[in-house]
């Protein structure tokens, strides 16, 4: 088996794997004031949040063009790869990975496996990393998929956002949850449930929300029956992310903790200043 791994631009990837020859990334478009930006190519996170502050219209995201995806898969096949694991952001956020199931037989001589990470950003990047590392061993396709299944099934994320309006307007959270957060002055903790962003708990202040999220992560830390990694993910809010990492490190001194950011696509839905705390099996 000669394996390639495809992912999309919402994955936050470790530096050490970005130059792997068998890694390919599909950019996801963001539309801002009528202009299309391809995440990671035309625009990066820092620049995007500056544009977002001055935008006249609410930004939107769209799926990559299928023609471009097929062309990429064909290019990979032409390089001699016979197997592709295509790991993408949660189907609860985007229909892209579901769409891929309709074209997985389109390239002759290549087994294409669309894989729903049920998450995004750093935990999804960790799945990509694991698949790439195992591709350099004698592991079979089933063994690699079993490994990333373990990571996915033991991944939990908790989001604290400044404003729920982006999630509601983008259709990624129910209006009922936004009403609770807005009218009652509650700072909600959001989580992923079956790949969808849902209201997890209602907290009375930002400080208490962070304290509660840290505690929930600790409970998961003790529950997961594998070595784990912790993540602090931010939307143009690095200083708060550093503070959260420091607090988590004090509470869980043996934990490996990594900081990353939400790019333009996820930042569109969560809004600037959002913070995510996540944990996954290694």
C-alpha positions in Angstrom: 0.0 0.0 0.0 1.2 3.5 -0.9 -0.9 5.9 1.3 -1.6 9.6 0.9 -3.4 11.6 3.5 -5.7 14.5 2.4 -7.1 17.0 4.8 -8.6 20.5 4.7 -7.4 23.9 5.7 -9.3 23.9 9.0 -6.8 21.3 10.4 -4.1 22.8 12.6 -1.1 20.8 11.6 2.1 20.2 13.6 5.1 21.9 11.8 7.0 18.6 11.6 4.4 17.1 9.2 3.6 20.0 6.9 6.3 19.1 4.5 5.5 15.4 4.2 5.3 14.3 0.6 2.2 12.3 1.1 0.2 15.1 2.8 -2.2 17.2 0.7 -4.5 20.0 1.9 -7.7 21.2 0.3 -8.4 24.9 1.0 -11.9 25.8 2.2 -13.3 29.1 0.8 -14.5 32.0 3.0 -16.6 34.7 1.4 -16.2 38.1 2.9 -17.9 41.2 1.3 -18.4 39.3 -1.9 -14.8 38.2 -2.2 -13.7 34.6 -2.1 -10.6 33.8 0.0 -9.1 30.3 0.1 -8.1 29.6 3.7 -4.3 29.1 4.0 -3.6 30.3 0.5 -5.2 33.8 0.0 -5.6 34.6 3.7 -4.3 33.6 7.1 -5.9 33.8 10.5 -4.4 37.1 11.7 -5.2 39.0 8.5 -8.7 37.5 8.4 -9.7 38.8 11.8 -8.7 42.3 10.8 -10.8 42.1 7.7 -13.7 40.6 9.7 -13.8 43.7 12.0 -14.3 46.0 9.0 -16.6 43.8 6.9 -19.9 45.2 5.8 -21.6 41.8 5.4 -21.8 38.7 7.5 -19.1 36.3 6.2 -20.0 32.8 4.9 -18.1 29.6 4.0 -18.6 27.1 1.2 -17.5 23.7 0.2 -14.5 23.3 -2.1 -15.4 22.8 -5.8 -15.7 19.1 -6.5 -13.8 19.5 -9.8 -10.8 20.7 -7.8 -11.1 17.9 -5.4 -11.2 15.3 -8.1 -8.3 16.9 -9.8 -6.3 16.6 -6.6 -7.2 13.0 -6.1 -6.2 12.3 -9.7 -2.9 14.1 -9.2 -2.3 11.9 -6.1 -3.1 8.8 -8.2 -0.7 9.9 -10.9 2.1 10.1 -8.2 1.6 6.4 -7.7 -0.5 6.4 -4.5 -3.1 3.6 -4.4 -4.9 4.6 -1.1 -6.1 8.0 0.1 -7.5 8.7 3.6 -9.3 12.0 3.3 -9.7 13.5 6.9 -12.0 16.5 7.1 -13.9 18.8 9.5 -17.0 17.5 11.2 -20.0 16.8 9.0 -22.0 18.7 11.7 -20.2 21.9 10.6 -19.8 21.3 6.9 -21.3 18.8 4.4 -18.0 18.4 2.6 -17.0 15.0 4.0 -20.4 13.7 3.2 -20.1 14.9 -0.4 -16.9 13.1 -0.8 -18.6 9.7 -0.3 -20.4 10.4 -3.6 -17.1 10.6 -5.5 -14.9 8.1 -3.7 -15.2 5.6 -6.6 -14.4 8.3 -9.2 -10.6 7.6 -9.6 -9.6 4.3 -11.1 -7.1 2.2 -9.2 -7.3 4.2 -5.9 -9.1 3.4 -2.7 -10.4 6.7 -1.3 -11.6 6.7 2.3 -13.5 9.9 3.3 -13.1 10.3 7.1 -15.3 12.5 9.3 -13.1 13.7 12.2 -16.3 14.9 14.0 -14.1 17.9 15.1 -11.7 20.4 13.6 -8.4 22.3 14.3 -5.8 20.7 16.6 -7.5 17.4 17.3 -8.2 16.9 13.6 -4.6 17.7 12.9 -3.6 15.1 15.4 -5.5 12.5 13.5 -3.7 13.6 10.3 -0.4 13.3 12.1 -1.2 9.8 13.4 -2.2 8.6 9.9 1.0 10.0 8.4 3.2 8.5 11.0 1.6 5.1 10.6 1.9 5.3 6.8 5.7 5.1 7.3 5.4 1.7 9.0 4.0 -1.6 7.8 0.6 -0.8 9.2 -2.4 -1.8 7.1 -5.3 0.6 6.2 -7.5 -1.1 8.8 -4.9 -0.5 11.5 -4.4 3.1 10.6 -8.2 3.7 10.6 -8.5 1.9 13.9 -5.8 4.3 15.4 -7.6 7.5 14.2 -10.9 6.0 15.4 -9.4 5.8 18.9 -8.3 9.4 18.7 -11.7 10.5 17.4 -13.7 8.5 19.9 -11.6 10.0 22.7 -11.7 13.6 21.7 -13.7 16.2 23.6 -13.8 20.0 23.1 -15.3 22.8 25.0 -15.8 26.2 23.5 -16.3 29.6 25.1 -17.4 32.3 22.7 -17.9 36.1 23.1 -20.9 36.2 20.9 -23.3 33.4 19.8 -24.7 35.4 16.8 -22.1 34.1 14.4 -23.0 30.5 15.2 -26.7 31.2 14.9 -26.5 33.2 11.7 -24.3 30.6 10.1 -26.8 27.8 11.1 -24.3 26.0 13.4 -26.2 26.5 16.7 -29.9 26.6 17.5 -31.6 29.9 18.1 -32.9 28.6 21.4 -29.3 28.3 22.8 -28.5 31.8 21.5 -31.6 33.2 23.2 -30.6 31.6 26.5 -27.1 33.1 26.2 -28.2 36.6 25.1 -31.3 37.3 27.3 -30.2 35.8 30.5 -26.6 37.1 30.3 -25.2 33.6 30.5 -21.8 32.7 29.2 -22.4 29.2 27.7 -20.0 26.4 27.3 -20.5 24.7 23.9 -19.3 21.3 22.9 -19.4 18.9 20.0 -22.1 16.2 20.2 -22.1 13.7 17.3 -20.1 16.3 15.4 -22.5 19.2 15.9 -21.9 22.3 18.1 -24.4 22.2 21.0 -25.0 24.0 24.2 -23.3 22.0 27.0 -23.7 24.2 30.1 -24.9 27.6 31.1 -22.5 29.6 33.3 -23.0 33.0 34.8 -19.6 34.6 33.9 -16.6 34.2 31.6 -14.3 33.4 34.6 -16.6 30.7 35.9 -17.0 29.3 32.4 -13.3 28.9 32.0 -13.0 27.3 35.5 -15.8 24.9 34.7 -14.3 24.0 31.3 -11.0 23.3 32.9 -12.7 21.0 35.4 -14.5 19.1 32.7 -11.3 18.6 30.8 -9.8 17.2 34.0 -12.6 14.7 34.3 -12.0 13.5 30.7 -8.3 13.4 31.5 -9.1 10.7 34.1 -11.6 8.9 32.0 -9.7 8.3 28.8 -7.9 5.0 28.9 -5.0 6.1 26.7 -2.2 8.7 27.0 -3.7 12.1 26.2 -2.9 15.5 24.7 -4.5 18.8 25.8 -5.1 21.7 23.5 -5.9 25.4 23.9 -7.3 26.8 20.7 -8.0 30.5 20.1 -9.5 32.9 17.6 -7.1 35.8 17.6 -6.9 35.6 21.4 -3.4 34.4 22.1 -2.8 36.0 25.5 -5.9 34.4 27.0 -4.8 31.1 25.4 -1.4 31.3 27.1 -3.1 32.1 30.4 -5.4 29.0 30.0 -2.4 26.8 29.1 -0.6 28.0 32.2 -3.7 27.2 34.4 -4.1 23.8 32.9 -0.5 23.0 33.3 -0.7 23.8 37.0 -3.7 21.6 37.4 -2.4 18.8 35.3 1.4 19.0 35.5 2.1 15.8 33.6 -0.1 16.8 30.6 1.3 17.6 27.2 -0.5 20.9 26.2 -0.4 22.6 22.8 -1.7 26.0 21.7 -3.2 26.5 18.3 -5.6 28.8 16.5 -8.9 28.7 14.7 -8.4 29.7 11.1 -10.8 31.8 9.0 -13.4 29.1 8.4 -14.0 28.1 12.0 -13.4 31.7 13.1 -16.3 32.8 10.9 -18.6 30.6 12.9 -17.2 31.1 16.4 -16.3 34.7 16.1 -13.2 36.5 17.2 -11.8 35.9 20.8 -13.4 32.4 21.1 -11.4 29.9 23.1 -11.5 26.1 22.9 -10.2 23.6 25.4 -9.8 20.1 24.0 -8.4 16.8 25.0 -7.8 13.7 22.9 -6.1 10.3 23.1 -2.6 10.4 21.7 
